[in-house]
Amino acid sequence: MAFHDLTPDESAPPNAKSLLGLGPKFICTPKFTTGSIFTGYDRLEVDFHRRVFFAGDSEEPVDPSLDDAAPPPPESKLYIRSNWRPELADIPDWVPARLSKFYVRVQRLFTKKQADSNILPFQERLLELLASDPKHLYPLADKGLGPCCVLYEQYVEDCLVHLMTESVYERMSLEEAQEASKDLQTKILKWLDDYEHVIGPKVKEYIEHHMSTNSLSPFGQFYIMYKIHKGIGENGRWPTRPVCSDVTSIPHALGKWVTEMLLPIAKAQPSYFKDSFVLKALLDALQLPPNARLFTADAVSMMYTNIKTKEALEAIGNFIVENQAEFPHLDPNAVREALHLVFENNIFAFGDTYWRQISGTAMGTPPAPAWATIFYALHERNMVPRWSTNIMFYKRFIDDVIGIWLTDPDPETDRALWKSFCEDMDAWHGMKWDCNKPSLSVDFMDLTISIDSGRIVTTLFEKDLNLYLYIPPFSSHPRGVFTGTISGQILRIRRLCTYKSDADDRIKEFHSRLLARGHSPDNLAPLFAKAEENATAYLLRSPEEHEALKKRKRDDSNHQVYFHLQYHPSDPPSRKIQRLWRDFVSEPAGEQPLSEMRNKMGDNVDIRKLIVAYSRPLNLGNRFSVRNIHGRGKDVSKFLA
């Protein structure tokens, strides 16, 4: 199967599979190769000049005007990339001499010319037709299950099922939405002035920059993902997950700062775990009694939209204030005000209509996962200890719970206790959970977890509707992407499967699926062998060795410069660029190596490596995106008339 045809009459274009079957990550080869490399070189030159200028500086300069009693703002990853470069007079002559030779020789390698396509002519024509098809849309299924085909009217009506829920959304006119966005921008600017001493000038600049950029089109975009794994509903419609992409909205940048503040709180909650690898390690450490049984629970309907905004703002805000000493990285007043600005002002567009979310949380806003994690954790902090006699283990990943239940010897008593526990889970601001009865085996996230002779056994869980649309070998991706896919999947299998024989079988399945996608056995053999070698080395390292390796990689990044290019398969390979770098910059004949060169202050430059950093063109998922459907078919407003 190449895609999921969800149209009521199975009316998807019959030839659509020739494109959709390539997978949403497939990249069509750009029509022309790279001509000028100046933009990438200019960034490299600035990067190199800065490294030379600041060589020898071991730490950030300190502003002497800062009061010693006032702590600096917490370190943030939010900043605007500076265009500043040192004066040429502050750069030693050897730098422009070497870089200019490198630039001239690299530019000679690149010539703009028409490239051969990696899809057939009829597929090229089909791509243009499907991307502007007024009758059909091609959204992605939830849980990474691949592309779908739906009718345009079907998609709009499925979206309106959510938007017409009056307790969650209210419709606005364009003028009302624009006015509300301007008012929100004014409030955020005031917040920035009030709390600049808390967030620091870099974060303030970042938020101001993104608000200014987004102000011309200040709304998020509403779309849905089809939950095909749930099956078609009794009403004849496929269930969907509402998402609001707020990248273009006014509060987006502030939301990213809020995320930085909330994440440490979310991670500190007893029920929190990072991923399947951490969960498996926790479960593997348990010694289970004979009456231990596994259970799972997931939020009924959508957890995010069922979180009542007013109650969540009050509960989370109070928790932050009451536990300020535990989280010294944040200012409670700044965070509480920012929470209100972000979660009370989700204004978005759907087609030619405009909406405000008046309750619940929008999936797609940066702080939503941490917000949802914290909100229900405030209930779990009291609930789970109440059930310590029956609950041996309890963890939650946003809206998915896994636990170990200790059954009572009396079946009637056990059923009554389980019923009471499920009711206790529901006793939090109207949130409801679907609790699955305790058993010896459960499917949870990407794992099947079982109890066997008093120990936990795990293997991979894969949904039946997974299409396994791995990137074909002729997609316009750098070879490193294919290598990384194979290495990552083999390591994942080795880490998550308890038994080696099971992992071996899973890796054989993975190999077969890649063959089915067009990869050749001869090309796969060395990649699989290297991936197995890397996985073995990874699994043999101690936790201390893993930390040391991470630190070494972080340190290495301080001694690297980057040459940014958009990847094209017909461009010169990176090894040719690296050879020119070695010949004219790092180890030029008859000159001192770069590792021994110094800046004008006499400090060792210590630039050790050039990284050719490739960006990618649009993939098929981007080209078939349904995030903005305005102009594709009948106006959304006419569905509401």
C-alpha positions as CSV (number, residue, x, y, z in Angstrom):
1,M,0.0,0.0,0.0
2,A,1.3,3.4,-1.0
3,F,-1.1,5.6,1.0
4,H,-4.4,5.4,2.9
5,D,-7.5,6.2,0.8
6,L,-10.0,7.6,3.2
7,T,-12.4,9.1,0.7
8,P,-15.9,7.8,1.2
9,D,-16.1,6.4,-2.3
10,E,-12.4,5.4,-2.6
11,S,-12.1,8.1,-5.3
12,A,-8.4,8.8,-4.8
13,P,-6.6,9.4,-8.2
14,P,-5.5,6.0,-9.2
15,N,-2.0,7.2,-10.2
16,A,-1.5,9.1,-6.9
17,K,0.3,6.1,-5.5
18,S,3.2,6.6,-7.9
19,L,4.0,9.8,-6.0
20,L,2.6,9.3,-2.5
21,G,4.2,5.9,-2.4
22,L,7.6,7.6,-2.5
23,G,6.9,8.7,1.1
24,P,6.6,12.2,2.6
25,K,10.3,12.6,3.2
26,F,11.2,12.0,-0.5
27,I,13.0,14.9,-2.1
28,C,12.7,15.6,-5.8
29,T,16.0,16.7,-7.4
30,P,16.0,20.5,-7.9
31,K,15.9,21.4,-11.6
32,F,19.3,23.2,-11.4
33,T,22.6,22.5,-9.7
34,T,24.2,25.0,-7.4
35,G,25.8,28.0,-9.1
36,S,27.0,30.6,-6.7
37,I,28.2,29.5,-3.3
38,F,28.7,33.1,-2.1
39,T,25.9,33.0,0.6
40,G,27.4,29.9,2.2
41,Y,30.9,31.2,1.9
42,D,30.0,34.5,3.4
43,R,28.6,32.7,6.5
44,L,31.8,30.6,6.7
45,E,34.0,33.7,6.5
46,V,32.1,35.4,9.3
47,D,32.3,32.3,11.4
48,F,36.0,31.9,10.7
49,H,36.8,35.6,11.4
50,R,34.9,35.4,14.7
51,R,36.8,32.2,15.8
52,V,40.1,33.9,15.0
53,F,39.1,37.2,16.7
54,F,37.9,35.5,19.9
55,A,40.6,32.8,20.1
56,G,41.9,32.6,23.6
57,D,38.7,33.8,25.3
58,S,37.8,31.0,27.7
59,E,34.5,32.5,28.9
60,E,31.9,35.1,28.1
61,P,32.9,38.6,29.0
62,V,31.3,39.9,32.2
63,D,29.6,43.3,32.3
64,P,31.2,45.1,35.3
65,S,28.1,47.2,35.8
66,L,26.1,44.2,36.9
67,D,25.3,44.1,40.6
68,D,27.0,41.1,42.2
69,A,23.9,40.4,44.2
70,A,21.7,40.1,41.1
71,P,22.0,36.7,39.4
72,P,22.4,36.8,35.6
73,P,19.5,35.6,33.4
74,P,19.4,31.9,33.0
75,E,21.2,30.5,29.9
76,S,18.8,30.4,27.0
77,K,19.0,28.8,23.5
78,L,16.9,31.6,22.1
79,Y,18.9,34.2,20.2
80,I,19.1,36.0,16.9
81,R,22.2,35.0,14.9
82,S,24.4,38.1,14.9
83,N,25.6,39.6,11.6
84,W,28.5,41.2,13.4
85,R,32.0,40.5,12.1
86,P,35.3,41.8,13.3
87,E,37.0,44.7,11.5
88,L,39.4,43.4,8.8
89,A,42.2,45.3,10.6
90,D,41.8,43.0,13.6
91,I,42.2,39.9,11.5
92,P,45.7,38.7,10.6
93,D,46.7,38.7,6.9
94,W,47.0,34.9,6.7
95,V,43.2,34.6,7.2
96,P,41.9,36.3,4.1
97,A,44.8,35.0,2.1
98,R,43.9,31.4,2.8
99,L,40.1,31.8,2.7
100,S,40.2,33.6,-0.6
101,K,42.2,30.8,-2.2
102,F,39.7,28.3,-0.8
103,Y,36.7,30.3,-2.1
104,V,38.1,30.7,-5.6
105,R,38.9,27.0,-6.0
106,V,35.6,25.8,-4.5
107,Q,33.6,28.2,-6.7
108,R,35.2,26.7,-9.7
109,L,33.7,23.3,-8.8
110,F,30.2,24.7,-8.9
111,T,28.4,25.6,-12.1
112,K,24.7,26.1,-12.5
113,K,23.3,23.7,-15.0
114,Q,20.1,21.7,-15.6
115,A,20.0,18.5,-13.7
116,D,18.5,15.2,-14.4
117,S,15.2,14.5,-12.6
118,N,14.9,11.6,-10.2
119,I,11.2,11.1,-11.0
120,L,9.6,10.4,-14.4
121,P,8.0,13.1,-16.6
122,F,4.5,11.9,-15.8
123,Q,5.3,12.0,-12.1
124,E,6.5,15.6,-12.5
125,R,3.2,16.6,-14.1
126,L,1.3,14.6,-11.5
127,L,3.1,16.4,-8.7
128,E,1.9,19.8,-10.0
129,L,-1.6,18.5,-10.4
130,L,-1.9,16.8,-7.0
131,A,-0.4,19.8,-5.2
132,S,-3.1,22.1,-6.5
133,D,-5.9,19.5,-6.8
134,P,-9.2,21.3,-5.8
135,K,-11.0,18.0,-5.1
136,H,-8.5,16.1,-3.0
137,L,-6.1,16.8,-0.1
138,Y,-3.2,14.6,1.1
139,P,-2.8,15.0,4.9
140,L,-0.6,12.8,7.0
141,A,-1.9,10.2,9.3
142,D,-1.3,10.4,13.0
143,K,1.5,8.3,14.6
144,G,3.6,8.5,11.5
145,L,1.5,6.0,9.6
146,G,2.0,7.7,6.2
147,P,0.0,9.9,3.8
148,C,-3.7,9.8,3.3
149,C,-6.1,10.9,0.6
150,V,-9.4,12.7,1.5
151,L,-11.9,14.8,-0.3
152,Y,-11.5,18.6,0.2
153,E,-15.1,18.8,1.5
154,Q,-14.5,15.8,3.8
155,Y,-11.4,17.5,5.2
156,V,-13.0,20.8,5.9
157,E,-16.0,19.2,7.5
158,D,-13.7,17.0,9.7
159,C,-11.9,20.2,10.8
160,L,-15.2,21.9,11.6
161,V,-16.2,19.0,13.9
162,H,-13.6,20.4,16.2
163,L,-14.0,24.1,15.6
164,M,-17.7,24.1,16.1
165,T,-17.2,22.9,19.7
166,E,-18.4,26.1,21.3
167,S,-16.8,25.4,24.7
168,V,-13.4,25.2,23.1
169,Y,-13.3,27.6,20.1
170,E,-15.0,30.8,19.1
171,R,-15.1,32.2,15.6
172,M,-13.8,35.8,15.0
173,S,-14.0,38.1,12.0
174,L,-10.8,39.1,10.3
175,E,-11.0,42.5,11.8
176,E,-11.5,41.1,15.3
177,A,-8.6,38.7,14.9
178,Q,-6.3,41.4,13.6
179,E,-7.3,43.7,16.5
180,A,-6.8,40.9,19.1
181,S,-3.3,40.2,17.6
182,K,-2.3,43.8,17.8
183,D,-3.5,44.0,21.4
184,L,-1.5,40.9,22.2
185,Q,1.6,42.3,20.6
186,T,1.3,45.4,22.8
187,K,0.9,43.2,25.9
188,I,3.9,41.1,25.0
189,L,6.0,44.2,24.4
190,K,5.1,45.5,27.9
191,W,5.9,42.1,29.4
192,L,9.3,42.3,27.7
193,D,10.0,45.8,29.2
194,D,8.8,44.6,32.6
195,Y,11.0,41.5,32.7
196,E,14.0,42.3,30.6
197,H,16.1,42.0,33.7
198,V,14.8,38.4,34.1
199,I,15.0,37.1,30.5
200,G,18.1,39.1,29.4
201,P,18.6,41.3,26.3
202,K,19.2,38.3,23.9
203,V,15.9,36.7,24.6
204,K,14.1,40.0,24.4
205,E,15.6,40.7,21.0
206,Y,14.6,37.2,19.9
207,I,11.0,37.6,20.9
208,E,10.7,41.1,19.4
209,H,12.3,39.9,16.2
210,H,9.9,37.1,15.7
211,M,6.8,39.2,16.6
212,S,7.9,41.8,14.1
213,T,8.4,39.1,11.4
214,N,5.0,37.5,12.1
215,S,3.1,40.7,12.4
216,L,2.2,40.9,8.7
217,S,0.4,37.5,8.9
218,P,0.0,37.0,12.7
219,F,-2.1,33.9,12.9
220,G,-1.4,30.3,13.4
221,Q,-2.7,27.7,11.0
222,F,-5.2,25.0,12.0
223,Y,-5.1,21.5,10.5
224,I,-5.8,17.9,11.4
225,M,-4.1,14.5,11.3
226,Y,-6.2,11.4,10.7
227,K,-6.1,8.8,13.5
228,I,-6.6,5.9,11.2
229,H,-5.3,3.5,13.9
230,K,-8.5,4.1,15.8
231,G,-10.7,3.0,13.0
232,I,-13.7,4.7,11.4
233,G,-16.2,6.1,13.9
234,E,-19.9,5.1,14.3
235,N,-20.8,8.4,12.6
236,G,-19.0,7.3,9.5
237,R,-16.1,9.7,10.0
238,W,-12.5,9.0,10.7
239,P,-11.3,10.4,14.1
240,T,-8.8,13.2,13.8
241,R,-6.3,15.1,15.9
242,P,-6.5,18.9,15.8
243,V,-3.2,20.7,15.5
244,C,-2.4,24.4,15.4
245,S,0.9,25.3,13.9
246,D,1.7,28.6,15.6
247,V,5.1,29.3,14.0
248,T,3.7,32.3,12.2
249,S,1.7,33.6,15.2
250,I,2.4,36.6,17.5
251,P,3.1,34.5,20.7
252,H,5.2,31.8,19.1
253,A,8.6,33.1,20.3
254,L,7.3,33.9,23.8
255,G,5.9,30.3,23.8
256,K,9.4,29.0,23.2
257,W,10.7,30.9,26.2
258,V,7.8,29.5,28.3
259,T,8.9,26.0,27.1
260,E,12.4,26.6,28.5
261,M,10.9,27.6,31.8
262,L,8.4,24.7,32.0
263,L,10.7,21.8,30.9
264,P,12.7,21.6,34.1
265,I,9.5,21.5,36.1
266,A,8.0,18.8,33.9
267,K,11.2,16.7,34.1
268,A,11.1,16.9,37.9
269,Q,7.7,15.3,38.2
270,P,7.8,11.7,39.6
271,S,5.8,10.3,36.7
272,Y,8.0,11.8,34.0
273,F,10.2,9.8,31.7
274,K,12.1,11.0,28.6
275,D,11.6,8.2,26.1
276,S,11.3,4.4,25.5
277,F,14.9,3.8,26.3
278,V,14.6,5.4,29.7
279,L,11.4,3.5,30.3
280,K,12.9,0.2,29.5
281,A,15.9,0.8,31.8
282,L,13.5,1.6,34.7
283,L,11.4,-1.5,34.0
284,D,14.5,-3.8,33.7
285,A,15.6,-2.8,37.2
286,L,12.4,-4.1,38.8
287,Q,12.0,-7.3,40.7
288,L,8.3,-8.4,40.2
289,P,6.2,-10.4,42.6
290,P,3.9,-13.1,41.2
291,N,0.8,-10.9,41.5
292,A,2.3,-8.1,39.3
293,R,0.3,-7.1,36.2
294,L,0.9,-4.4,33.6
295,F,-1.7,-1.7,32.8
296,T,-1.9,1.2,30.5
297,A,-4.2,4.3,30.3
298,D,-4.7,7.0,27.6
299,A,-6.6,10.2,27.8
300,V,-10.1,9.9,26.4
301,S,-10.5,12.1,23.3
302,M,-7.8,14.7,23.1
303,M,-5.9,15.5,26.3
304,Y,-4.8,18.9,25.1
305,T,-8.2,20.3,24.3
306,N,-9.7,18.8,27.5
307,I,-7.3,20.7,29.7
308,K,-9.4,23.6,31.0
309,T,-7.3,26.7,30.5
310,K,-8.5,28.7,33.6
311,E,-8.0,25.8,36.0
312,A,-4.6,24.9,34.5
313,L,-3.3,28.5,34.7
314,E,-4.3,28.7,38.4
315,A,-3.0,25.2,39.3
316,I,0.4,25.5,37.5
317,G,0.8,29.1,38.5
318,N,0.3,28.3,42.2
319,F,2.6,25.3,42.0
320,I,5.4,27.5,40.5
321,V,5.0,30.0,43.3
322,E,4.8,27.4,46.1
323,N,7.9,25.5,44.8
324,Q,10.0,28.5,43.7
325,A,13.0,27.2,45.8
326,E,13.0,24.0,43.8
327,F,13.2,25.8,40.5
328,P,15.5,28.8,40.9
329,H,15.9,29.1,37.1
330,L,12.6,31.0,36.8
331,D,10.9,34.1,38.0
332,P,7.4,33.1,39.1
333,N,5.8,36.4,38.2
334,A,7.3,36.5,34.8
335,V,6.3,32.9,34.0
336,R,2.8,33.2,35.3
337,E,2.1,36.3,33.2
338,A,3.7,34.7,30.1
339,L,1.5,31.6,30.6
340,H,-1.6,33.8,30.4
341,L,-0.3,35.6,27.3
342,V,0.4,32.3,25.5
343,F,-2.4,30.1,26.6
344,E,-5.2,32.6,26.5
345,N,-4.3,34.0,23.0
346,N,-4.2,31.2,20.5
347,I,-5.7,33.0,17.5
348,F,-5.5,31.1,14.2
349,A,-6.8,30.8,10.7
350,F,-8.5,28.0,9.0
351,G,-9.0,28.7,5.3
352,D,-10.7,32.1,5.1
353,T,-12.0,31.9,8.7
354,Y,-10.5,33.0,12.0
355,W,-10.8,31.5,15.5
356,R,-9.7,31.9,19.1
357,Q,-9.3,28.9,21.4
358,I,-11.1,29.7,24.6
359,S,-10.4,26.5,26.5
360,G,-7.9,23.7,26.2
361,T,-4.4,23.7,24.8
362,A,-3.4,23.7,21.2
363,M,-1.3,20.8,20.0
364,G,1.4,22.5,18.0
365,T,2.3,25.3,20.4
366,P,5.8,24.8,21.8
367,P,5.0,24.6,25.5
368,A,2.0,22.3,25.1
369,P,3.8,19.0,26.0
370,A,5.4,20.4,29.1
371,W,2.2,22.2,30.1
372,A,0.1,19.0,29.8
373,T,2.8,17.0,31.6
374,I,2.8,19.3,34.6
375,F,-0.9,19.8,34.8
376,Y,-1.9,16.2,35.3
377,A,1.3,15.6,37.4
378,L,-0.2,17.9,40.1
379,H,-3.0,15.3,40.5
380,E,-0.6,12.4,40.3
381,R,1.5,13.7,43.1
382,N,-1.3,13.0,45.5
383,M,-3.1,10.2,43.7
384,V,-0.3,7.7,43.1
385,P,0.9,7.6,46.8
386,R,-2.7,6.9,47.8
387,W,-2.5,3.7,45.8
388,S,1.0,2.6,47.0
389,T,-0.4,-0.8,48.1
390,N,-1.5,-1.6,44.6
391,I,0.7,0.5,42.3
392,M,4.2,-0.8,42.2
393,F,5.3,1.4,39.2
394,Y,3.7,4.4,37.5
395,K,4.9,6.6,34.6
396,R,3.3,8.8,32.0
397,F,4.4,10.2,28.7
398,I,2.0,13.2,28.2
399,D,-1.3,11.4,27.6
400,D,-0.1,7.8,27.9
401,V,0.2,6.0,31.2
402,I,1.9,2.8,32.0
403,G,2.0,1.1,35.4
404,I,2.3,-2.1,37.3
405,W,-0.7,-3.2,39.4
406,L,-0.4,-5.6,42.3
407,T,-3.6,-7.7,42.2
408,D,-5.5,-8.6,45.3
409,P,-5.9,-12.4,46.1
410,D,-9.7,-11.9,46.1
411,P,-10.9,-11.3,42.5
412,E,-14.0,-9.3,43.7
413,T,-11.8,-7.1,45.9
414,D,-9.3,-6.6,43.1
415,R,-12.1,-5.5,40.7
416,A,-13.4,-3.0,43.2
417,L,-10.0,-1.6,43.9
418,W,-9.2,-1.3,40.2
419,K,-12.6,0.5,39.6
420,S,-11.8,2.9,42.4
421,F,-8.3,3.6,41.0
422,C,-9.7,4.4,37.6
423,E,-12.3,6.7,39.1
424,D,-9.4,8.4,41.0
425,M,-7.6,9.0,37.8
426,D,-10.6,10.8,36.4
427,A,-11.0,13.0,39.4
428,W,-9.1,16.0,38.1
429,H,-10.8,18.9,36.4
430,G,-13.0,16.8,34.1
431,M,-10.2,14.8,32.5
432,K,-11.1,11.3,31.6
433,W,-8.9,8.3,31.0
434,D,-9.4,5.0,29.2
435,C,-7.8,2.5,31.6
436,N,-7.0,-1.0,30.2
437,K,-7.4,-3.9,32.6
438,P,-4.1,-5.2,34.1
439,S,-2.6,-8.1,32.2
440,L,0.7,-9.9,31.5
441,S,1.4,-8.0,28.3
442,V,0.6,-4.5,26.9
443,D,1.4,-2.4,23.9
444,F,2.8,1.0,25.0
445,M,4.3,3.7,22.7
446,D,6.7,1.7,20.4
447,L,7.1,-1.2,22.8
448,T,5.3,-4.5,23.6
449,I,6.0,-5.0,27.3
450,S,5.4,-8.4,28.9
451,I,6.0,-10.1,32.2
452,D,7.8,-13.4,31.9
453,S,8.9,-15.4,35.0
454,G,9.0,-12.3,37.2
455,R,11.0,-10.1,34.8
456,I,10.1,-7.5,32.1
457,V,10.6,-8.5,28.5
458,T,10.3,-6.0,25.7
459,T,10.1,-6.0,21.9
460,L,9.1,-3.5,19.3
461,F,5.5,-2.6,18.8
462,E,4.5,-1.6,15.2
463,K,1.0,-0.6,14.2
464,D,-0.6,-2.8,11.5
465,L,-1.3,0.3,9.3
466,N,2.4,1.4,9.2
467,L,3.4,1.7,5.5
468,Y,7.2,1.6,6.2
469,L,7.9,4.3,3.6
470,Y,11.6,4.5,4.1
471,I,13.5,7.0,1.9
472,P,14.2,5.4,-1.5
473,P,17.8,5.3,-2.6
474,F,17.1,7.8,-5.5
475,S,15.7,10.5,-3.2
476,S,17.9,13.7,-3.2
477,H,19.4,13.1,0.2
478,P,23.0,13.1,1.2
479,R,24.4,9.6,1.7
480,G,24.8,10.4,5.4
481,V,21.0,10.5,5.8
482,F,20.7,6.9,4.6
483,T,23.7,5.9,6.8
484,G,22.1,7.6,9.8
485,T,18.7,6.0,9.2
486,I,20.2,2.5,9.2
487,S,22.5,3.1,12.2
488,G,19.7,4.7,14.2
489,Q,17.2,1.9,13.6
490,I,19.7,-0.9,14.3
491,L,20.8,0.7,17.6
492,R,17.1,1.3,18.5
493,I,16.3,-2.4,17.9
494,R,19.3,-3.6,19.9
495,R,18.4,-1.3,22.8
496,L,14.7,-2.0,23.0
497,C,14.5,-5.8,22.3
498,T,15.3,-8.0,25.3
499,Y,16.3,-11.1,23.4
500,K,19.1,-11.1,20.8
501,S,17.3,-13.6,18.6
502,D,14.2,-11.2,18.6
503,A,16.5,-8.3,17.7
504,D,18.1,-10.3,14.9
505,D,14.7,-11.0,13.4
506,R,13.6,-7.4,13.6
507,I,16.8,-6.3,11.9
508,K,16.2,-8.8,9.1
509,E,12.7,-7.4,8.7
510,F,14.2,-3.9,8.5
511,H,16.6,-5.1,5.9
512,S,13.8,-6.6,3.8
513,R,11.8,-3.4,4.0
514,L,14.7,-1.4,2.7
515,L,15.1,-3.9,-0.2
516,A,11.4,-3.4,-1.0
517,R,12.1,0.3,-1.2
518,G,14.7,-0.2,-3.9
519,H,18.0,-0.3,-1.9
520,S,20.4,-2.9,-3.2
521,P,21.9,-5.7,-1.0
522,D,25.5,-4.7,-2.1
523,N,24.9,-1.1,-0.9
524,L,23.2,-2.2,2.3
525,A,25.8,-4.8,3.4
526,P,28.6,-2.4,4.5
527,L,26.1,0.0,6.1
528,F,24.5,-2.7,8.2
529,A,27.9,-4.1,9.2
530,K,29.1,-0.6,10.3
531,A,25.8,0.0,12.1
532,E,26.1,-3.3,14.0
533,E,29.7,-2.4,15.0
534,N,28.6,1.0,16.2
535,A,25.6,-0.4,18.2
536,T,27.9,-3.0,19.9
537,A,30.4,-0.2,20.9
538,Y,27.5,1.9,22.2
539,L,26.0,-0.9,24.3
540,L,29.4,-1.7,25.8
541,R,30.0,1.9,27.0
542,S,29.4,2.7,30.7
543,P,27.2,5.7,31.6
544,E,30.4,7.6,32.5
545,E,31.9,6.9,29.1
546,H,28.7,8.1,27.4
547,E,28.9,11.3,29.3
548,A,32.5,11.7,28.5
549,L,31.8,11.2,24.8
550,K,29.0,13.8,24.8
551,K,31.3,16.3,26.5
552,R,34.0,15.6,23.9
553,K,31.5,16.3,21.1
554,R,30.4,19.5,22.8
555,D,34.0,20.6,23.1
556,D,34.8,19.6,19.5
557,S,31.9,21.9,18.3
558,N,33.8,24.8,19.7
559,H,36.6,24.1,17.3
560,Q,34.6,23.7,14.1
561,V,33.4,26.1,11.4
562,Y,30.5,25.5,9.0
563,F,30.1,25.8,5.3
564,H,26.3,25.9,4.6
565,L,25.0,24.6,1.3
566,Q,21.7,23.2,-0.1
567,Y,22.3,19.7,-1.1
568,H,22.1,18.7,-4.7
569,P,23.2,15.2,-5.8
570,S,24.9,16.6,-8.9
571,D,27.0,19.1,-7.0
572,P,30.6,18.3,-6.2
573,P,30.8,15.9,-3.2
574,S,31.8,17.2,0.2
575,R,35.1,15.2,0.0
576,K,36.3,17.6,-2.8
577,I,35.4,20.6,-0.6
578,Q,37.3,19.0,2.3
579,R,40.3,18.4,0.1
580,L,40.5,22.0,-0.9
581,W,40.0,23.1,2.7
582,R,43.0,20.9,3.6
583,D,45.1,22.1,0.7
584,F,44.5,25.9,1.1
585,V,43.4,26.5,4.7
586,S,44.2,23.8,7.3
587,E,47.4,22.3,5.8
588,P,48.7,24.5,2.9
589,A,51.9,23.3,1.3
590,G,55.0,25.2,2.6
591,E,53.0,27.0,5.4
592,Q,52.3,26.4,9.0
593,P,49.2,24.2,9.6
594,L,46.0,25.9,10.9
595,S,46.4,24.3,14.3
596,E,49.6,26.4,14.8
597,M,48.3,29.8,13.5
598,R,47.6,32.7,15.9
599,N,45.5,35.8,15.9
600,K,46.8,39.3,16.4
601,M,46.8,38.9,20.1
602,G,49.1,35.9,19.8
603,D,46.4,33.4,20.8
604,N,46.3,30.0,19.1
605,V,43.3,29.8,16.7
606,D,42.6,26.1,17.2
607,I,40.1,25.6,14.4
608,R,40.2,21.9,13.9
609,K,37.5,21.0,11.4
610,L,35.3,22.2,8.6
611,I,31.7,20.9,8.6
612,V,29.9,21.0,5.3
613,A,26.4,21.6,6.6
614,Y,23.7,20.6,4.1
615,S,20.2,21.9,4.1
616,R,17.5,20.3,2.1
617,P,14.9,21.4,-0.6
618,L,11.2,20.8,0.0
619,N,10.1,17.2,0.4
620,L,6.8,15.7,-0.7
621,G,5.4,16.2,2.8
622,N,6.1,19.9,2.5
623,R,4.6,20.1,-1.0
624,F,1.4,18.3,0.0
625,S,1.0,20.2,3.3
626,V,-2.5,21.0,4.4
627,R,-1.5,23.7,6.9
628,N,-3.0,26.4,4.6
629,I,-5.8,25.3,2.3
630,H,-7.1,28.7,1.4
631,G,-7.7,28.9,-2.3
632,R,-7.7,25.1,-2.8
633,G,-11.4,24.7,-3.0
634,K,-14.7,26.2,-1.8
635,D,-14.1,28.8,0.9
636,V,-14.4,27.5,4.4
637,S,-16.7,30.3,5.3
638,K,-19.3,29.0,2.8
639,F,-19.5,25.8,4.8
640,L,-20.6,27.8,7.8
641,A,-23.1,30.0,5.9
